[in-house]
Amino acid sequence: MKKYLKIGFLICALTQLSACSISQLTVRASMPLIEGGFTALNMQSDLGLARSALPANISLIEGMLINDPGNEALRLYAAQAYYGYAFGFIEDEDPIRAAKLYERGYQHAQQILLEYGINEQIINGELDNLQESISKLDKDAVPALFWASSCWAKSIDLNRDKARNLAQLPKAVMFMQRVLELDEHYYMSGAHVFFGVYYGSKSPMLGGNYKLSEQHFSQANSANQNKLLVVNLLRAQYLERQRFDQQTFNQLLNNIIQASDTLYPEQALINQISKKKASLLLEKEEQWF
């Protein structure tokens, strides 16, 4: 009898284990479809289609995370999707909503950082302790650091009227500095773009450095063979506007608008977004200069 009871308990345990894990297995079996979807989205040149698709993709990812909350790849896709949707389609028309979307992207990346020992206590603690913890991270942590920093910095940028948020910026910079140290070419050399904006968006009296900004933008352009239009878009928006170089500002933005739609097929979406944003920035030229 005892033998049969043990077998019965074993069968029950295995059944429960299967029931608990079947949803995770289903999610993980679907990951190639998610990856393919993002690849196709990046190649999309129709902004209307992309804008319609992104919310559905975000909802799908959020639903999958309910069944597999520890899925690091899904967390990264979520952070990337929130960032892309906010940057590409929301922040120019509704900055408040965009800031909230960036914050949600940051939360997904932060969940991954917890696995590397970077918890809220460390993030909200002393800068020296945070720096010490970040310095111990290796290349595996680069994606989470990159998207956490990217989303966090954009949220802060759209909430400049709140002193508490601005005080958090050095922490986001620490994250991205570690990305630069570990893998400067991650995500189309995005760390160089980040620091191009960071050093170019403020005057030297407030910690800006136009020479460093130029260097970072140049390195990003070189790494992407001058095909990624968002690099010069951000250079115009932050560096050239800050140093009041109207001629370069105008030239960079017009070059973006005139660039071929087939310049970078693998990143057609971000290039089309850059064209749209370049037109919006040119509308503000007289106001800024």
C-alpha positions as CSV (number, residue, x, y, z in Angstrom):
1,M,0.0,0.0,0.0
2,K,2.7,2.4,0.9
3,K,4.4,1.7,-2.4
4,Y,1.3,2.7,-4.3
5,L,0.8,5.8,-2.1
6,K,4.3,7.0,-2.9
7,I,3.7,6.4,-6.6
8,G,0.5,8.3,-6.3
9,F,2.1,11.2,-4.6
10,L,4.9,11.2,-7.3
11,I,2.4,11.3,-10.1
12,C,0.5,14.2,-8.4
13,A,3.7,16.1,-7.9
14,L,4.8,15.6,-11.5
15,T,1.3,16.7,-12.7
16,Q,1.5,19.9,-10.7
17,L,5.0,20.6,-11.9
18,S,3.8,20.2,-15.5
19,A,0.8,22.4,-14.9
20,C,3.0,25.1,-13.4
21,S,5.6,25.0,-16.1
22,I,3.5,24.4,-19.2
23,S,2.8,28.1,-19.6
24,Q,6.4,29.0,-19.3
25,L,7.3,26.3,-21.9
26,T,4.7,27.8,-24.2
27,V,6.1,31.3,-23.8
28,R,9.7,30.2,-24.4
29,A,8.7,28.2,-27.4
30,S,7.2,31.4,-28.8
31,M,10.3,33.5,-28.4
32,P,11.5,33.1,-32.0
33,L,8.2,34.6,-33.1
34,I,8.8,37.6,-30.8
35,E,12.3,38.0,-32.1
36,G,11.1,37.8,-35.7
37,G,8.4,40.3,-35.0
38,F,10.9,42.9,-33.7
39,T,13.2,42.3,-36.7
40,A,10.3,42.9,-39.0
41,L,9.2,46.0,-37.1
42,N,12.6,47.5,-37.3
43,M,12.4,47.1,-41.1
44,Q,9.0,48.7,-41.3
45,S,9.1,52.0,-43.2
46,D,5.4,52.9,-42.8
47,L,5.1,54.9,-39.6
48,G,1.3,54.4,-39.5
49,L,1.7,50.6,-39.5
50,A,4.4,50.7,-36.9
51,R,2.5,53.0,-34.6
52,S,-0.5,50.6,-34.7
53,A,1.6,47.5,-34.2
54,L,3.7,48.6,-31.2
55,P,0.9,48.8,-28.6
56,A,-0.3,45.3,-29.6
57,N,3.3,44.0,-29.3
58,I,3.6,45.6,-25.9
59,S,0.4,44.0,-24.7
60,L,1.5,40.6,-26.0
61,I,4.8,40.8,-24.2
62,E,3.2,42.0,-20.9
63,G,0.8,39.0,-21.1
64,M,3.6,36.6,-21.7
65,L,5.5,38.0,-18.8
66,I,2.6,37.1,-16.5
67,N,3.2,33.5,-17.3
68,D,7.0,33.8,-17.3
69,P,8.0,36.7,-15.1
70,G,11.6,35.6,-15.0
71,N,12.1,35.7,-18.8
72,E,15.0,38.1,-19.2
73,A,14.7,38.3,-23.0
74,L,11.1,39.3,-22.7
75,R,11.9,42.0,-20.2
76,L,14.5,43.4,-22.6
77,Y,11.9,43.4,-25.4
78,A,9.4,45.1,-23.2
79,A,11.9,47.8,-22.2
80,Q,12.9,48.3,-25.9
81,A,9.3,48.4,-27.0
82,Y,8.3,51.0,-24.4
83,Y,11.3,53.1,-25.3
84,G,10.6,52.9,-29.1
85,Y,6.9,53.7,-28.8
86,A,7.5,56.7,-26.5
87,F,10.4,58.1,-28.5
88,G,9.0,57.4,-32.0
89,F,5.4,58.3,-31.5
90,I,4.4,59.8,-28.2
91,E,6.9,62.3,-26.7
92,D,6.5,65.0,-29.4
93,E,2.8,65.2,-28.8
94,D,2.4,64.1,-25.2
95,P,5.6,64.4,-23.1
96,I,3.8,63.5,-19.8
97,R,2.5,60.2,-21.2
98,A,5.9,59.5,-22.8
99,A,7.6,59.9,-19.5
100,K,5.3,57.3,-18.0
101,L,6.1,54.9,-20.8
102,Y,9.8,55.4,-20.4
103,E,9.3,54.7,-16.7
104,R,7.6,51.4,-17.5
105,G,10.4,50.4,-19.7
106,Y,12.9,51.2,-17.0
107,Q,11.0,49.0,-14.5
108,H,11.3,46.0,-16.8
109,A,15.1,46.5,-17.2
110,Q,15.4,47.1,-13.5
111,Q,13.8,43.7,-12.8
112,I,16.7,42.1,-14.7
113,L,19.2,44.1,-12.7
114,L,17.8,42.6,-9.6
115,E,19.3,39.3,-10.8
116,Y,22.7,41.0,-10.8
117,G,22.4,42.3,-7.3
118,I,21.4,45.8,-8.3
119,N,18.3,46.3,-6.1
120,E,16.3,49.4,-5.2
121,Q,18.3,49.8,-1.9
122,I,21.5,50.1,-3.8
123,I,20.0,52.3,-6.6
124,N,18.5,54.7,-4.0
125,G,21.6,54.6,-1.8
126,E,24.9,56.4,-1.9
127,L,26.5,57.0,-5.3
128,D,29.8,55.4,-4.2
129,N,28.1,52.1,-3.2
130,L,26.1,52.1,-6.5
131,Q,29.3,52.6,-8.5
132,E,31.1,49.8,-6.6
133,S,28.2,47.4,-7.4
134,I,28.1,48.4,-11.0
135,S,31.8,48.0,-11.5
136,K,31.5,44.3,-10.6
137,L,29.1,43.6,-13.4
138,D,30.3,41.9,-16.5
139,K,29.2,41.9,-20.2
140,D,26.2,39.8,-19.5
141,A,24.6,42.7,-17.7
142,V,25.1,45.1,-20.7
143,P,21.6,44.8,-22.2
144,A,19.8,45.5,-18.9
145,L,22.1,48.4,-18.0
146,F,21.6,49.9,-21.5
147,W,17.9,49.8,-21.5
148,A,17.6,50.8,-17.8
149,S,19.8,53.8,-18.4
150,S,18.1,54.8,-21.7
151,C,14.6,54.7,-20.3
152,W,15.5,56.3,-17.0
153,A,17.4,59.2,-18.7
154,K,14.5,59.9,-21.1
155,S,12.0,59.9,-18.2
156,I,14.3,62.3,-16.3
157,D,14.7,64.5,-19.4
158,L,10.9,64.9,-19.8
159,N,10.6,65.8,-16.1
160,R,13.3,68.4,-15.8
161,D,11.0,70.6,-13.7
162,K,11.3,68.0,-10.8
163,A,14.6,68.5,-8.9
164,R,14.3,65.0,-7.4
165,N,14.3,63.4,-10.9
166,L,17.3,65.5,-12.0
167,A,19.2,64.2,-9.0
168,Q,18.8,60.7,-10.3
169,L,20.6,61.4,-13.6
170,P,24.1,60.6,-12.4
171,K,22.9,57.1,-11.6
172,A,21.6,56.6,-15.1
173,V,24.9,57.9,-16.4
174,M,26.8,55.4,-14.2
175,F,24.8,52.6,-15.9
176,M,25.6,53.8,-19.4
177,Q,29.3,54.4,-18.5
178,R,29.6,50.7,-17.6
179,V,28.0,49.8,-20.9
180,L,30.6,51.9,-22.7
181,E,33.3,50.1,-20.8
182,L,32.1,46.6,-21.4
183,D,30.7,46.8,-24.9
184,E,30.7,50.2,-26.7
185,H,29.1,48.8,-29.8
186,Y,26.0,47.3,-28.1
187,Y,22.8,48.3,-29.8
188,M,24.3,50.2,-32.7
189,S,26.8,52.0,-30.4
190,G,23.9,53.4,-28.4
191,A,26.2,54.3,-25.5
192,H,28.1,56.7,-27.7
193,V,24.8,58.3,-28.8
194,F,23.8,58.6,-25.1
195,F,27.0,60.4,-24.2
196,G,26.8,62.6,-27.3
197,V,23.5,63.9,-26.0
198,Y,24.7,64.0,-22.4
199,Y,27.7,66.2,-23.0
200,G,26.2,68.3,-25.7
201,S,22.9,69.1,-24.1
202,K,24.3,71.5,-21.5
203,S,26.7,74.4,-21.4
204,P,30.3,73.8,-20.3
205,M,29.5,75.8,-17.1
206,L,27.0,73.1,-16.1
207,G,29.2,70.2,-17.0
208,G,28.8,70.0,-20.7
209,N,31.7,69.3,-23.0
210,Y,31.1,70.0,-26.7
211,K,34.3,68.3,-27.8
212,L,33.4,65.1,-26.1
213,S,29.9,65.3,-27.5
214,E,31.3,65.6,-31.0
215,Q,33.6,62.6,-30.4
216,H,30.8,60.4,-29.2
217,F,28.5,61.3,-32.1
218,S,31.4,60.8,-34.5
219,Q,32.1,57.3,-33.1
220,A,28.4,56.4,-33.3
221,N,28.3,57.6,-37.0
222,S,31.5,55.7,-37.8
223,A,30.2,52.5,-36.2
224,N,27.0,52.7,-38.2
225,Q,28.7,53.8,-41.5
226,N,26.7,57.1,-41.3
227,K,23.5,55.2,-42.1
228,L,21.7,55.6,-38.8
229,L,20.0,59.0,-39.1
230,V,19.0,59.3,-35.4
231,V,22.6,60.0,-34.6
232,N,22.7,63.3,-36.5
233,L,19.1,64.0,-35.4
234,L,20.2,64.0,-31.8
235,R,23.3,65.9,-32.6
236,A,21.3,68.7,-34.1
237,Q,18.7,68.7,-31.4
238,Y,21.1,68.7,-28.4
239,L,24.6,69.7,-29.4
240,E,24.1,72.2,-32.2
241,R,21.1,73.8,-30.6
242,Q,23.0,74.2,-27.3
243,R,26.0,75.9,-28.9
244,F,23.8,77.9,-31.2
245,D,25.3,76.6,-34.5
246,Q,22.3,77.3,-36.7
247,Q,24.0,76.5,-39.9
248,T,25.1,73.0,-38.8
249,F,21.7,72.4,-37.2
250,N,19.9,73.2,-40.4
251,Q,22.3,71.2,-42.6
252,L,22.1,68.1,-40.5
253,L,18.3,68.1,-40.4
254,N,17.9,68.7,-44.1
255,N,20.4,66.0,-44.9
256,I,18.3,63.6,-42.8
257,I,15.1,64.6,-44.6
258,Q,16.8,64.1,-48.0
259,A,18.4,60.8,-47.2
260,S,17.3,57.8,-49.2
261,D,14.5,55.7,-47.7
262,T,16.6,52.6,-48.5
263,L,19.7,53.9,-46.8
264,Y,19.5,51.3,-43.9
265,P,16.8,48.7,-44.6
266,E,17.5,46.8,-41.4
267,Q,16.7,50.0,-39.4
268,A,14.1,51.6,-41.7
269,L,11.8,52.4,-38.9
270,I,14.1,54.5,-36.8
271,N,15.3,56.3,-39.9
272,Q,11.7,57.1,-40.9
273,I,11.1,58.3,-37.3
274,S,14.3,60.5,-37.6
275,K,13.0,62.0,-40.8
276,K,9.7,62.9,-39.2
277,K,11.4,64.4,-36.1
278,A,13.8,66.3,-38.3
279,S,10.9,68.1,-39.9
280,L,9.4,68.9,-36.5
281,L,12.8,70.4,-35.3
282,L,13.1,72.5,-38.4
283,E,9.7,74.1,-37.6
284,K,11.3,75.3,-34.3
285,E,14.5,76.7,-35.9
286,E,13.4,80.4,-35.8
287,Q,12.2,80.1,-32.3
288,W,15.5,78.6,-31.1
289,F,17.9,80.7,-33.0
